[in-house]
Amino acid sequence: MKFCSKCDNLLFPKNGKLYCKSCGSFYDLQGLEKKEYIISKTIEHDEEEEMPIIMEENDKINVISSDERKAFEEYFNSDQDIAVS
């Protein structure tokens, strides 16, 4: 970690430089320091690991059967003329 030489606050990486959020100063990074300030997170998974599918109650209500879907598509995709009075 590096601190601002003007106000002693913590410096954060921004646009390839270190930035002080308090006073707005920028500082150059030298050589290997750039690697120290790369923010990354690695998530490792095992091939045998299983992940459950979580559905909310709202999602379960909206599920329709294949027969209902077919009937719905046939009704709305038909070329029937509907008389409007």
Number of C-alpha atoms within 10 A of each C-alpha: 7 12 14 20 12 10 11 12 15 15 21 17 18 12 7 13 15 21 21 22 13 13 12 9 14 18 17 12 15 9 7 8 10 14 10 10 16 10 7 5 6 5 4 6 8 6 6 6 7 8 6 6 5 7 8 7 8 8 9 9 8 7 9 9 7 9 9 10 12 10 11 11 11 11 11 9 9 8 8 8 6 6 5 4 3
